[in-house]
Amino acid sequence: MDAKTGPGVDAASGKRRNKGELLVQSMQELLWERGYAGATPAEVQRRAGAGQGSMYHFFRGKAELARAAELGMGEDLKREVEQRFAGQRSLLGRIEAYLAPDGVVTRGCRLGRLVQEEEVASTPELMAPIAETYGWIQERLEEVLAEGVEQGELRPDADVRALAVTILAIRQGAYTLARLADSDEPFRQSVKAVSQLLETARPER
């Protein structure tokens, strides 16, 4: 096996990950697959190729490891949002790119779905990274919409904060509907709906 592509090696940089990083990666995978309740320390350690009890050399417990995993997932999500915005110039193009489905929408939002778990919702240290990530996304949407106002794509009186919250809520809701339908069609419908919504906020010609 190639040492640059084998277990414990970062595919992007070719650098070998330490056990702590492998534990975080394993926790991220399990949070998406099984949720917080189903991500047991034993399974996290098994996937990371770490010995029994090794998690506690890096983290005080499961919650601290899950928090580290959430922080990493949040940074990944922010990069994805920026990449989607960067590929388009018009307001509508940027918003449509943000709402466009990827190949795994039927599995649900890997970070947002965690707030449905009671143990996560009742633990402030686990909720904080999720709240920070979605707060950042809302702010970026507001900035994109405000740029649309400046460029004459939206009316000067458009409520960019309300629009940003609505667009974010539509995307998160589309994950739930896509999972129910086992199809990305709800995402496609959401793009149409938001396009119509933004059309009502355009300046009169």
C-alpha positions as CSV (number, residue, x, y, z in Angstrom):
1,M,0.0,0.0,0.0
2,D,1.3,3.5,-0.9
3,A,2.4,5.3,2.2
4,K,1.0,8.5,0.9
5,T,-2.5,7.1,0.4
6,G,-2.9,4.5,3.1
7,P,-4.8,4.6,6.4
8,G,-4.1,7.6,8.6
9,V,-2.9,9.7,5.7
10,D,-4.7,12.9,4.6
11,A,-5.7,12.5,1.0
12,A,-5.3,16.2,0.2
13,S,-1.9,16.9,1.8
14,G,-0.3,13.5,1.9
15,K,0.6,14.1,5.6
16,R,0.1,11.4,8.1
17,R,-2.7,12.2,10.6
18,N,-2.1,11.7,14.3
19,K,-4.5,9.5,16.4
20,G,-6.3,12.6,17.6
21,E,-7.2,13.6,14.1
22,L,-8.2,10.1,13.1
23,L,-10.5,10.0,16.1
24,V,-12.1,13.3,15.0
25,Q,-12.6,12.0,11.5
26,S,-14.1,8.8,12.7
27,M,-16.5,10.7,15.0
28,Q,-17.6,12.9,12.1
29,E,-18.4,9.8,10.0
30,L,-20.4,8.2,12.8
31,L,-22.3,11.4,13.7
32,W,-23.6,11.5,10.1
33,E,-24.3,7.7,9.9
34,R,-25.7,7.1,13.4
35,G,-26.1,10.4,15.2
36,Y,-24.6,11.3,18.6
37,A,-26.3,8.6,20.5
38,G,-25.1,5.9,18.2
39,A,-21.5,7.1,18.0
40,T,-20.0,5.0,20.7
41,P,-16.4,5.5,21.9
42,A,-15.6,1.9,21.1
43,E,-16.7,2.2,17.5
44,V,-14.9,5.6,17.1
45,Q,-11.7,4.0,18.3
46,R,-12.2,0.9,16.1
47,R,-12.6,3.0,13.0
48,A,-9.6,5.2,13.9
49,G,-7.4,2.2,14.4
50,A,-6.9,3.3,18.0
51,G,-6.5,1.1,21.0
52,Q,-9.2,0.8,23.7
53,G,-9.3,3.8,25.9
54,S,-7.0,5.8,23.6
55,M,-9.7,8.4,23.0
56,Y,-9.1,9.7,26.6
57,H,-5.5,10.5,25.8
58,F,-6.7,13.3,23.5
59,F,-10.2,14.2,24.8
60,R,-11.8,14.3,28.2
61,G,-14.8,12.3,26.9
62,K,-17.2,11.6,24.1
63,A,-18.8,15.1,24.2
64,E,-15.4,16.9,23.8
65,L,-14.6,14.7,20.8
66,A,-18.0,15.3,19.3
67,R,-17.5,19.0,19.7
68,A,-14.1,18.8,17.9
69,A,-15.9,16.8,15.1
70,E,-18.6,19.5,14.9
71,L,-16.1,22.3,14.6
72,G,-14.4,20.5,11.7
73,M,-17.7,19.8,10.0
74,G,-18.6,23.5,10.4
75,E,-15.4,24.6,8.8
76,D,-16.0,22.2,5.9
77,L,-19.6,23.6,5.5
78,K,-18.3,27.2,5.4
79,R,-15.8,26.4,2.7
80,E,-18.5,24.7,0.7
81,V,-20.8,27.7,0.9
82,E,-18.0,30.1,-0.1
83,Q,-17.2,27.8,-3.1
84,R,-20.8,27.8,-4.2
85,F,-21.0,31.6,-4.0
86,A,-17.6,32.1,-5.7
87,G,-18.7,30.3,-8.9
88,Q,-21.5,32.8,-9.7
89,R,-21.7,36.5,-10.2
90,S,-25.4,37.4,-10.2
91,L,-27.5,37.3,-7.0
92,L,-29.9,34.7,-8.3
93,G,-27.0,32.6,-9.6
94,R,-25.3,32.6,-6.2
95,I,-28.5,31.8,-4.3
96,E,-29.4,29.0,-6.7
97,A,-25.8,27.6,-6.3
98,Y,-26.3,27.7,-2.5
99,L,-29.5,25.7,-2.8
100,A,-28.4,23.2,-5.4
101,P,-28.4,19.6,-4.2
102,D,-25.2,17.6,-3.9
103,G,-24.9,13.8,-4.2
104,V,-25.8,13.0,-0.6
105,V,-28.8,15.1,0.2
106,T,-31.0,12.1,1.0
107,R,-28.8,11.4,4.0
108,G,-29.7,14.7,5.5
109,C,-27.6,17.6,6.7
110,R,-24.6,16.1,8.5
111,L,-24.4,19.0,11.0
112,G,-27.9,20.4,11.1
113,R,-29.6,17.0,11.8
114,L,-27.8,16.7,15.1
115,V,-30.0,19.4,16.7
116,Q,-32.9,16.9,16.5
117,E,-31.2,14.7,19.1
118,E,-32.2,15.5,22.7
119,E,-28.7,14.8,24.1
120,V,-27.2,17.3,21.7
121,A,-29.9,19.9,22.1
122,S,-29.6,19.8,25.9
123,T,-25.8,20.1,25.9
124,P,-24.6,23.7,25.3
125,E,-21.0,22.7,24.3
126,L,-22.5,20.5,21.5
127,M,-25.0,23.1,20.3
128,A,-22.5,26.0,20.2
129,P,-20.5,24.9,17.1
130,I,-23.7,24.2,15.2
131,A,-25.2,27.6,16.2
132,E,-22.0,29.4,15.2
133,T,-21.9,27.7,11.8
134,Y,-25.5,28.5,10.9
135,G,-25.1,32.0,12.3
136,W,-22.2,32.5,9.9
137,I,-24.1,31.1,7.0
138,Q,-27.0,33.4,7.7
139,E,-24.6,36.4,7.8
140,R,-23.1,35.4,4.5
141,L,-26.5,35.1,2.9
142,E,-27.4,38.6,4.3
143,E,-24.1,40.0,2.7
144,V,-24.9,38.4,-0.6
145,L,-28.4,39.8,-0.6
146,A,-27.2,43.2,0.5
147,E,-24.8,43.2,-2.5
148,G,-27.9,42.4,-4.6
149,V,-29.5,45.5,-3.2
150,E,-26.4,47.6,-4.0
151,Q,-26.3,46.3,-7.6
152,G,-30.0,47.0,-8.2
153,E,-31.0,43.3,-8.3
154,L,-33.3,43.8,-5.2
155,R,-35.3,46.8,-4.1
156,P,-33.7,49.1,-1.6
157,D,-36.4,48.3,1.0
158,A,-35.8,44.5,0.7
159,D,-35.5,42.9,4.2
160,V,-32.2,41.0,3.6
161,R,-32.2,39.5,7.1
162,A,-35.7,38.0,6.7
163,L,-34.8,36.8,3.2
164,A,-31.6,35.2,4.5
165,V,-33.4,33.4,7.3
166,T,-36.1,32.2,4.8
167,I,-33.5,30.9,2.3
168,L,-31.5,29.1,5.1
169,A,-34.7,27.5,6.5
170,I,-35.8,26.4,3.0
171,R,-32.5,24.6,2.5
172,Q,-32.6,22.9,5.8
173,G,-36.2,21.9,5.3
174,A,-35.3,20.5,1.8
175,Y,-33.0,18.1,3.5
176,T,-35.8,16.6,5.5
177,L,-38.1,16.3,2.5
178,A,-35.3,14.8,0.4
179,R,-34.7,12.2,3.1
180,L,-38.4,11.4,3.2
181,A,-38.7,11.2,-0.5
182,D,-35.3,9.5,-1.1
183,S,-34.9,12.1,-3.9
184,D,-33.2,15.4,-4.5
185,E,-36.4,16.7,-6.1
186,P,-37.3,18.8,-3.0
187,F,-34.1,20.8,-3.5
188,R,-34.9,21.5,-7.2
189,Q,-38.4,22.7,-6.2
190,S,-36.9,24.9,-3.5
191,V,-34.7,26.6,-6.1
192,K,-37.8,27.4,-8.1
193,A,-39.6,28.7,-5.0
194,V,-36.7,31.0,-4.0
195,S,-36.3,32.3,-7.5
196,Q,-40.0,33.3,-7.4
197,L,-39.6,34.8,-4.0
198,L,-36.6,37.0,-5.1
199,E,-38.5,38.0,-8.2
200,T,-41.1,39.7,-5.9
201,A,-38.3,41.7,-4.3
202,R,-36.8,43.0,-7.6
203,P,-37.1,46.7,-8.5
204,E,-39.9,47.6,-10.8
205,R,-38.7,48.1,-14.4
